[in-house]
Amino acid sequence: MSSVTSGAPAAASTRVRGADLLRLSTLFVRTLREDPADAEVASHKLLVRAGYIRRAAPGIYTWLPLGLRVLRKVEDVVREEMAAAGAQEVHFPALLPKEPYEATGRWTEYGPNIFRLKDRKEGDYLLAPTHEEMFTLLVKDLYSSYKDLPLTIYQIQTKYRDEARPRAGLIRGREFVMKDAYSFDTTDEGLERSYEAQRAAYRRIFDRLGLEYVIVAATSGAMGGSRSEEFLTPTPIGEDTFVRSPGGYAANVEAVVTPVPEDVDYADAPAAHVEDTPDTPTIDSLVAFSNARFPRPDRAWTAADTLKNVVLALTHPDGRREVVVVGLPGDREVDLKRVGAAFEPAEVEPATDADFAAHPELVKGYIGPQALGPNVRRDVPADVAEGEVPERHSVRYLLDPRVVAGTRWITGANEPGRHVFDLVAERDFSADGTVEAAEVRAGDLAPDGSGPLELARGIEIGHIFALGRKYAQALGLTVLDENGKQVVVTMGSYGIGVTRVLAALAEANHDDAGLAWPAHVAPAHVHVLATGKDASVFDEAERLATELADRGIEVVYDDRPKVSPGVKFKDAELLGVPLLLVVGRGLADGVVEVRPRAGEAVPVAVADAVEHVATQVAELLG
């Protein structure tokens, strides 16, 4: 462990004419040689070890001086591009009243994912997870005519979400900084223009930050709206899975729509028949048994011939628990993220033993569609009026879109040790609807016909929505149009996870030794190291650091007199400033060393050092 603090009274940052000069002897930072125990990904490990952030609680971090410098530079890029796109900055409180969120239904829809609290008068409040309602009400309060629109306003603000499992440091936390912008238009055509303006601004932001990104189709979820796209930066540690095709299709895996096969003619299909299939509670055991005891004449049975019925439990925002069954080909697994998106805002989990106990008609390992949803036949009581539909069975049954009319299946017979063969969809069973719940696999066809899909992982760094009129309608945001008629305003929402972007930059710019920031977001441009014990080394390093700062170049100066060169170099590599200027043994020969953070050292004459470094910095900044 290396401490880079001291009790010296000198200021940690000296303001000269051009830029800050940060002195490590007094800068509030402490570097660590070991990874923090709770850190799983590189960005988390290195941001803590390099003294950029410190953990305050699970998913909550304190920002230290170096971390704040990087964060502010990311924010500066966002602000500049928002201004270029015509957006104006505002700032809302993080502590918000319940009523606006109750009006839009999100007080309930968010369920346990928001922090709720009461004031001393028992009034309900929340820590803002997002601010659609507040933006809508602000515009309603100030604007009333079409002449006031279009309008785009934004903020950079701290948000709060009660993540059940915060992970990966800044990538998924309970407190995070977000840029959220909102557009207000009177027409759908206006919304499209605003959406495209923000989309273009996002491209410029991520291009300037040097982040690789992919724009993918996404689901709107609880936000609502007619269109939604995510900006993902590809990385193996990303939480989001997305797909791409050779023809240009790209989508978050939750948004992939399964191409629906043509219906199959089942006129010649044999009648369904129930067979004893002992000890076959799994797909593999069922396929093996079927091939041994009931072989097909044309080919072997495969898992794709079986209809797997998976029991899930939905917890709705109002606390109601519902059991549903999803039927899908047996060679596919249920993707809980895809099914979660399909059932949002309900939370989804596999059914528990208690759920099965509440539904004895569900026979574990042998569930068939005949006992589910609309397939359950009941005698209609004599007192039910003609045309009146009796109450439906309590378990909804939803099918994968591949299960089309005429397809033949082996599936459970709702009895232990028995399965049905040649059960034909629509002839022998039906469903309450379809659901996108099955995993997407590499090689699946893109829904637009542009070729086979490949899968990759990424971090979501931005998300844009064409919200439409959902929030304006709920909160009464209208304006008078050209004809004096009240029209409901249409809105767009555009978010960037600012702290998540910083983490993504750290993930993309590091090596085994530490961080390696791009120059335009690094906490400084140059790291000056005084290595050795001679006073002349420190005097010359001080002069060079001061002259560089005077030229507008941001400098970290390692002026610690009793720290070994080895420790100084390790700290420099860990901190990740892009250019190093080393003043040491070569000074006796009138030479210093300049090298990139991860490159070879170049000897430079002391007299030329400032000009050389200034040129290098200018090239790094582009």
C-alpha positions in Angstrom: 0.0 0.0 0.0 1.3 3.4 -0.9 0.1 6.6 0.9 0.5 9.7 -1.1 -0.7 12.1 1.5 1.3 14.1 3.9 0.9 16.6 6.6 2.6 19.4 4.6 0.8 22.7 4.6 1.3 23.3 0.9 -1.9 23.4 -1.3 -2.7 20.2 -3.1 -3.6 22.1 -6.3 -1.8 25.3 -7.3 -3.7 27.5 -9.8 -1.3 29.2 -12.3 -2.2 31.2 -15.3 -3.1 28.2 -17.5 -4.1 25.1 -15.5 -4.1 23.3 -12.2 -0.8 21.8 -10.9 -1.6 18.9 -8.6 1.1 18.0 -6.0 1.0 14.4 -4.8 2.7 15.4 -1.5 -0.6 17.1 -0.5 -3.2 15.8 -2.9 -6.0 13.9 -1.0 -5.5 10.5 -2.5 -4.3 7.1 -1.3 -3.3 4.3 -3.7 -3.6 0.6 -2.8 -1.5 -2.3 -4.0 -4.2 -4.9 -3.5 -7.6 -5.2 -5.1 -10.6 -4.4 -2.9 -12.3 -7.6 -1.7 -15.7 -6.7 -3.2 -14.5 -5.7 -6.6 -15.1 -8.1 -9.6 -14.3 -6.0 -12.7 -11.3 -4.0 -13.7 -12.9 -0.6 -13.6 -14.1 -1.2 -10.0 -10.7 -2.5 -8.8 -8.6 0.2 -10.4 -10.8 3.2 -9.6 -10.7 2.2 -5.9 -7.0 1.3 -6.0 -6.0 4.5 -7.7 -7.9 6.6 -5.2 -10.6 7.9 -7.5 -13.6 6.6 -5.5 -14.2 4.9 -2.1 -17.0 2.6 -1.1 -19.4 4.2 1.3 -22.0 1.4 1.3 -23.1 -1.3 -1.2 -23.6 0.4 -4.6 -22.8 3.9 -3.1 -19.4 5.6 -3.6 -17.6 8.7 -2.4 -15.8 10.7 -5.1 -12.2 11.8 -4.4 -10.4 14.7 -6.1 -9.0 12.7 -9.0 -12.3 11.0 -9.7 -14.2 14.2 -9.6 -11.8 15.7 -12.2 -12.5 12.8 -14.6 -16.3 13.0 -13.9 -16.4 16.7 -14.6 -14.6 16.3 -17.9 -17.2 13.7 -19.0 -19.9 16.1 -17.9 -18.3 19.0 -19.8 -18.5 17.0 -23.1 -22.1 16.1 -22.4 -23.0 19.8 -21.7 -21.2 21.1 -24.8 -23.0 18.7 -27.1 -26.4 19.3 -25.4 -25.9 23.0 -26.0 -25.0 22.3 -29.6 -28.2 20.3 -30.0 -30.2 23.2 -28.7 -31.0 21.8 -25.2 -31.0 24.1 -22.1 -29.9 23.0 -18.7 -32.1 23.0 -15.5 -31.7 21.2 -12.2 -34.3 19.5 -10.1 -34.3 18.3 -6.5 -33.5 14.6 -5.9 -36.1 14.5 -3.1 -39.5 14.5 -4.7 -43.2 14.2 -3.6 -45.2 11.1 -4.2 -48.2 12.7 -6.0 -46.8 13.2 -9.6 -45.5 9.6 -9.6 -48.9 8.4 -8.3 -50.6 10.2 -11.2 -48.6 8.4 -13.8 -48.8 5.0 -12.0 -45.1 4.7 -11.4 -45.3 5.0 -7.6 -46.7 1.5 -7.8 -45.0 0.3 -10.9 -41.5 0.9 -9.5 -42.4 -1.5 -6.7 -39.4 -2.1 -4.4 -36.9 -0.4 -6.8 -37.2 3.1 -5.4 -36.3 4.6 -2.1 -39.4 5.8 -0.3 -39.5 7.9 2.8 -41.9 10.0 4.9 -41.4 13.4 6.4 -42.2 14.4 9.9 -45.8 15.1 8.8 -46.1 11.5 7.3 -46.0 12.9 3.8 -44.7 10.4 1.2 -41.6 11.2 -0.8 -39.1 9.3 -2.9 -35.5 9.7 -4.0 -35.8 10.3 -7.7 -35.0 7.3 -9.9 -35.8 9.5 -12.9 -37.6 12.8 -13.5 -40.1 12.5 -16.3 -42.9 13.7 -14.1 -41.1 16.7 -12.8 -40.0 17.9 -16.3 -43.5 17.5 -17.5 -45.0 19.6 -14.6 -42.3 22.3 -15.0 -43.2 22.8 -18.7 -46.9 22.7 -17.8 -46.3 25.4 -15.2 -44.6 27.8 -17.6 -45.7 27.1 -21.2 -49.2 27.2 -22.7 -48.9 27.9 -26.4 -47.5 26.1 -29.5 -45.3 29.2 -30.0 -43.3 28.1 -26.9 -42.4 24.8 -28.6 -40.3 22.9 -29.5 -38.3 22.8 -26.4 -35.6 20.5 -25.1 -34.3 20.8 -21.5 -31.9 18.6 -19.5 -30.2 18.1 -16.3 -27.1 16.3 -14.9 -28.3 15.0 -11.6 -27.9 12.2 -9.0 -30.4 9.4 -9.2 -31.3 6.7 -6.8 -32.6 3.1 -7.4 -32.8 0.4 -4.8 -30.9 -2.2 -6.7 -31.4 -5.7 -5.3 -27.8 -6.7 -6.2 -25.5 -3.7 -6.9 -22.4 -4.9 -8.7 -19.4 -3.9 -10.7 -18.7 -0.7 -8.8 -20.1 2.3 -10.8 -21.7 0.1 -13.5 -24.7 -0.8 -11.4 -25.1 1.2 -8.2 -27.8 2.5 -6.0 -26.7 6.1 -6.5 -25.4 7.4 -9.8 -25.1 10.5 -11.9 -27.3 10.7 -15.0 -27.9 13.2 -17.8 -31.6 13.2 -18.6 -33.0 15.4 -21.4 -36.7 15.8 -22.4 -38.1 17.2 -25.6 -41.5 18.8 -25.9 -43.3 19.1 -29.3 -46.9 19.5 -30.5 -46.7 16.9 -33.3 -45.4 13.5 -33.9 -43.2 14.9 -36.7 -41.7 17.4 -34.3 -41.0 14.5 -31.8 -39.2 12.7 -34.6 -37.0 15.7 -35.3 -36.2 16.1 -31.6 -35.4 12.4 -31.3 -33.0 12.5 -34.2 -31.3 15.6 -32.9 -30.6 13.9 -29.6 -29.6 10.7 -31.3 -27.0 12.6 -33.3 -25.8 14.4 -30.2 -25.2 11.1 -28.5 -23.1 9.9 -31.3 -21.0 13.0 -31.1 -20.6 12.6 -27.3 -19.4 9.1 -27.4 -17.2 9.8 -30.4 -15.5 12.6 -28.5 -15.1 10.4 -25.4 -13.5 7.7 -27.6 -15.9 5.0 -26.5 -16.8 2.3 -29.0 -20.6 2.0 -29.1 -23.4 0.1 -30.9 -26.9 1.5 -31.3 -29.5 -1.2 -30.7 -33.2 -1.5 -30.8 -34.6 -1.8 -27.2 -37.8 -2.3 -25.3 -39.5 0.8 -23.7 -40.4 -1.1 -20.5 -42.0 1.0 -17.8 -41.0 4.2 -19.5 -43.5 3.6 -22.4 -43.4 5.1 -25.8 -43.3 4.0 -29.4 -39.5 3.8 -30.0 -36.5 3.1 -27.9 -32.8 2.6 -28.6 -29.8 1.9 -26.4 -26.2 2.9 -26.9 -24.1 0.0 -25.7 -20.3 -0.1 -25.4 -19.1 -3.7 -26.2 -17.3 -5.4 -23.3 -17.2 -9.0 -22.0 -18.2 -7.8 -18.6 -21.3 -6.0 -19.8 -24.7 -6.8 -18.2 -26.6 -6.4 -21.5 -26.6 -9.0 -24.2 -27.2 -7.7 -27.7 -27.3 -9.2 -31.2 -26.0 -8.1 -34.6 -26.5 -9.5 -38.1 -24.3 -9.1 -41.2 -27.0 -7.0 -42.8 -27.0 -4.4 -40.0 -29.8 -5.5 -37.6 -28.9 -4.7 -34.0 -31.0 -5.1 -30.9 -30.8 -5.7 -27.2 -31.6 -9.3 -26.6 -34.9 -8.3 -24.8 -36.1 -6.6 -28.0 -35.4 -9.4 -30.4 -38.7 -10.5 -32.1 -38.8 -14.2 -33.1 -39.5 -14.8 -36.8 -42.8 -16.7 -36.8 -42.9 -19.8 -39.0 -45.7 -20.6 -41.3 -48.6 -22.7 -40.0 -48.3 -26.4 -40.6 -50.9 -28.5 -42.3 -52.0 -31.1 -39.8 -54.7 -32.9 -41.7 -52.7 -36.2 -41.8 -51.4 -35.9 -38.2 -52.1 -38.9 -36.1 -54.3 -38.5 -33.0 -52.6 -37.5 -29.8 -51.9 -40.5 -27.6 -50.7 -40.7 -24.0 -47.8 -43.1 -23.2 -46.1 -44.3 -20.0 -42.7 -42.6 -19.8 -41.4 -43.5 -16.4 -38.4 -41.6 -15.0 -38.3 -38.9 -17.6 -38.7 -35.6 -15.7 -36.1 -33.9 -17.9 -36.0 -33.1 -21.6 -32.8 -35.2 -22.1 -34.3 -38.2 -20.4 -37.6 -37.9 -22.3 -35.8 -37.7 -25.7 -33.6 -40.8 -24.9 -36.6 -42.8 -23.7 -38.7 -41.8 -26.8 -36.0 -42.8 -29.2 -35.7 -46.2 -27.4 -39.4 -47.0 -27.0 -41.2 -44.9 -29.6 -38.8 -44.4 -32.5 -39.8 -42.2 -35.4 -39.7 -43.8 -38.9 -38.1 -40.8 -40.5 -35.5 -39.5 -38.0 -34.6 -39.5 -34.3 -36.5 -37.5 -31.8 -34.7 -34.3 -30.6 -35.2 -31.8 -27.9 -36.8 -29.5 -30.5 -39.7 -32.0 -30.8 -40.7 -31.6 -27.2 -42.8 -28.8 -25.7 -41.3 -27.7 -22.4 -43.7 -25.9 -20.0 -41.9 -23.6 -17.6 -43.7 -22.3 -14.5 -42.9 -18.7 -13.5 -44.1 -16.5 -10.7 -44.9 -12.8 -11.3 -44.9 -10.4 -8.5 -46.9 -7.3 -9.6 -46.2 -3.8 -8.2 -49.3 -4.0 -6.0 -47.9 -7.1 -4.4 -50.2 -9.6 -6.1 -48.4 -12.9 -7.0 -49.4 -14.7 -10.2 -48.3 -18.0 -11.6 -48.0 -18.3 -15.4 -46.7 -21.2 -17.6 -44.6 -20.6 -20.7 -44.5 -23.2 -23.4 -41.4 -23.4 -25.6 -39.4 -25.9 -27.7 -37.4 -28.1 -25.4 -34.1 -27.2 -27.0 -34.5 -23.7 -25.7 -34.1 -22.2 -22.3 -36.2 -19.4 -20.8 -34.2 -16.1 -20.7 -35.3 -14.4 -17.5 -34.2 -11.0 -18.9 -36.4 -11.4 -22.0 -39.3 -12.7 -20.0 -38.8 -10.0 -17.5 -39.1 -7.4 -20.2 -42.2 -9.1 -21.5 -44.0 -9.0 -18.1 -42.7 -5.6 -16.9 -43.4 -3.9 -14.5 -44.0 -7.3 -12.7 -40.9 -9.0 -11.3 -40.3 -12.5 -12.6 -38.8 -15.5 -10.9 -39.0 -19.3 -11.2 -42.0 -20.7 -9.3 -41.3 -21.9 -5.8 -42.5 -25.0 -4.0 -45.2 -22.8 -2.4 -46.5 -21.8 -5.9 -46.7 -25.4 -6.9 -48.5 -26.3 -3.7 -51.1 -23.6 -4.5 -51.6 -25.1 -7.9 -51.8 -28.9 -7.6 -52.8 -29.3 -11.2 -49.2 -28.5 -12.1 -47.4 -31.8 -12.0 -43.6 -31.1 -11.8 -41.8 -32.6 -14.7 -44.9 -33.6 -16.6 -46.9 -30.4 -17.2 -48.9 -30.3 -20.3 -51.0 -27.5 -21.9 -54.2 -29.5 -21.5 -54.5 -28.3 -17.9 -53.7 -24.7 -18.6 -55.3 -21.5 -19.7 -58.1 -21.7 -22.2 -57.6 -25.5 -22.6 -59.4 -26.2 -19.3 -63.0 -27.2 -19.9 -65.6 -26.6 -17.2 -69.2 -27.4 -17.1 -71.2 -24.2 -17.3 -73.7 -23.9 -14.5 -77.3 -23.8 -15.5 -77.8 -20.3 -14.1 -75.2 -18.8 -16.4 -76.8 -16.6 -19.1 -76.3 -17.6 -22.7 -73.1 -16.1 -24.1 -71.7 -15.4 -20.7 -68.1 -16.7 -20.4 -67.4 -18.6 -17.2 -64.4 -17.7 -15.1 -61.1 -18.8 -16.8 -58.6 -21.1 -15.1 -56.3 -19.2 -12.8 -53.0 -20.2 -14.6 -52.3 -18.2 -17.8 -50.6 -20.2 -20.6 -48.4 -18.4 -23.0 -46.5 -19.9 -26.0 -43.2 -19.2 -27.7 -44.0 -17.7 -31.2 -42.4 -20.8 -32.8 -45.3 -23.0 -31.6 -47.6 -22.3 -34.5 -50.8 -24.1 -35.6 -50.1 -27.6 -36.8 -46.8 -28.2 -35.1 -46.7 -31.6 -33.3 -45.2 -32.1 -29.9 -44.3 -34.5 -27.2 -45.2 -32.9 -23.9 -46.4 -33.7 -20.4 -49.7 -35.5 -19.8 -50.2 -33.9 -16.4 -49.7 -37.2 -14.7 -46.5 -38.5 -13.1 -44.5 -40.7 -15.5 -46.7 -40.0 -18.6 -46.3 -37.9 -21.7 -48.5 -37.1 -24.7 -47.2 -37.8 -28.2 -48.4 -36.1 -31.4 -50.2 -33.3 -29.6 -51.0 -30.7 -32.3 -51.1 -27.0 -31.6 -54.6 -25.5 -32.3 -56.0 -28.9 -32.9 -55.4 -30.3 -29.4 -54.5 -27.2 -27.4 -54.3 -23.4 -27.5 -52.9 -20.6 -25.4 -53.8 -17.3 -23.9 -51.2 -15.6 -26.1 -47.6 -15.6 -27.1 -44.5 -14.3 -25.2 -40.9 -13.6 -26.1 -39.3 -15.7 -23.3 -36.9 -18.1 -25.0 -33.2 -17.5 -25.2 -31.7 -16.0 -28.4 -28.9 -18.1 -29.8 -26.0 -17.3 -32.1 -27.1 -18.4 -35.6 -30.8 -17.5 -35.1 -32.1 -15.5 -38.1 -32.6 -11.8 -37.7 -36.2 -10.8 -37.8 -35.6 -8.4 -40.7 -34.1 -11.2 -42.8 -30.6 -9.7 -42.8 -28.8 -12.9 -41.8 -27.8 -15.0 -38.8 -27.3 -13.3 -35.5 -24.2 -13.1 -33.5 -24.3 -12.4 -29.7 -22.1 -9.9 -27.8 -22.2 -8.2 -24.4 -22.1 -4.6 -23.6 -22.6 -1.8 -21.0 -25.6 0.4 -21.5 -24.3 4.0 -21.6 -27.3 5.8 -23.1 -30.9 5.2 -23.8 -33.4 7.3 -25.8 -37.1 7.0 -26.0 -39.9 8.5 -28.1 -42.2 8.7 -25.1 -45.2 10.2 -26.9 -48.1 11.5 -24.8 -48.1 9.1 -21.8 -46.8 11.6 -19.2 -48.3 14.7 -20.7 -51.7 13.0 -20.8 -51.4 11.8 -17.2 -50.3 15.2 -15.9 -52.4 17.4 -18.1 -49.7 19.0 -20.2 -51.5 20.7 -23.1 -50.9 23.8 -25.2 -53.1 25.9 -27.6 -52.3 25.1 -31.2 -52.5 27.5 -34.2 -56.3 27.1 -34.2 -56.7 27.8 -30.5 -57.4 24.2 -29.8 -55.9 22.4 -26.8 -53.5 19.7 -27.8 -51.6 17.2 -25.7 -47.8 17.7 -25.9 -45.7 14.8 -27.2 -42.4 14.1 -25.4 -39.0 12.3 -25.8 -36.7 11.2 -23.1 -32.9 10.9 -23.5 -30.6 9.5 -20.8 -26.8 9.1 -20.4 -25.4 7.3 -17.4 -22.5 9.7 -16.7 -20.9 7.7 -13.9 -21.4 4.5 -15.9 -19.7 6.2 -18.9 -16.7 6.9 -16.6 -16.6 3.2 -15.6 -16.9 2.1 -19.2 -13.9 4.4 -20.1 -11.9 2.7 -17.3 -12.9 -0.7 -18.6 -11.8 0.2 -22.1 -8.5 2.0 -21.1 -6.4 0.0 -18.6 -3.7 -2.7 -18.5 -2.3 -4.9 -15.8 -0.5 -2.0 -14.2 -3.4 0.4 -13.9 -5.6 2.9 -15.7 -4.7 4.5 -19.0 -7.0 7.4 -19.5 -7.5 9.2 -22.9 -6.1 12.7 -22.6 -9.4 14.5 -22.9 -10.9 12.8 -19.8 -7.7 12.1 -17.7 -7.4 14.0 -14.4 -4.3 15.7 -15.9 -2.4 15.7 -19.2 1.1 15.1 -17.8 2.5 13.3 -14.8 5.9 14.8 -13.7 8.0 12.5 -11.6 11.0 13.7 -9.6 13.1 10.6 -9.0 16.1 10.8 -6.8 17.4 12.6 -3.8 19.2 15.6 -5.2 17.6 19.0 -4.6 18.4 19.8 -8.2 16.1 17.1 -9.5 13.2 18.5 -7.5 14.0 22.1 -8.4 14.0 21.2 -12.1 10.9 19.1 -11.9 9.2 22.0 -10.1 10.2 24.4 -12.8 9.0 22.1 -15.6 5.7 21.4 -13.9 5.1 25.0 -13.4 5.9 26.0 -16.9 3.7 23.3 -18.3 0.8 24.4 -16.2 1.5 28.0 -17.2 1.0 26.8 -20.8 -2.5 25.5 -20.0 -1.4 21.9 -19.6 -2.8 20.1 -16.6 -0.1 18.5 -14.4 0.2 16.0 -11.6 3.6 16.5 -10.0 5.0 13.7 -7.8 7.0 15.9 -5.5 7.2 13.4 -2.6 10.8 13.7 -1.3 11.1 10.4 0.6 9.3 8.0 -1.8 11.4 5.6 -3.9 11.4 5.8 -7.7 9.8 2.3 -7.9 6.8 3.4 -5.9 6.5 6.6 -7.9 6.4 4.7 -11.2 3.9 2.2 -9.9 1.6 5.0 -8.7 2.0 6.8 -12.1 1.0 3.6 -13.9 -1.9 3.1 -11.6 -3.2 6.7 -11.9 -3.2 6.5 -15.6 -2.2 10.0 -16.7 -1.4 9.7 -20.4 2.1 11.3 -20.6 5.0 10.9 -18.1 7.8 13.4 -17.8 10.6 11.9 -15.6 13.3 14.1 -14.1 16.1 11.9 -12.6 19.6 10.6 -13.2 19.7 12.0 -16.7 19.5 15.5 -15.4 23.3 15.6 -14.9 23.6 15.2 -18.6 20.9 17.8 -19.4 18.3 15.1 -20.3 14.8 14.2 -19.0 12.6 11.3 -20.2 9.2 11.6 -21.8 7.0 8.6 -22.5 3.4 7.7 -23.0 1.7 5.9 -20.1 2.3 2.6 -21.8 5.1 3.3 -24.2 8.8 3.6 -24.6 10.8 6.5 -22.9 12.3 9.1 -25.2 15.3 11.2 -23.9 14.7 14.9 -24.4 17.0 17.9 -23.7 15.9 19.8 -20.6 15.8 23.0 -22.7 13.3 21.4 -25.1 11.2 19.5 -22.6 8.3 21.9 -22.2 7.9 22.5 -25.9 8.2 18.7 -26.6 5.6 17.8 -24.0 3.3 20.6 -25.1 3.4 19.2 -28.7 2.7 15.7 -27.4 -0.3 16.9 -25.4 -1.7 18.8 -28.3 -1.5 15.7 -30.5 -3.1 13.6 -27.7 -6.0 16.1 -27.4 -6.5 16.1 -31.2 
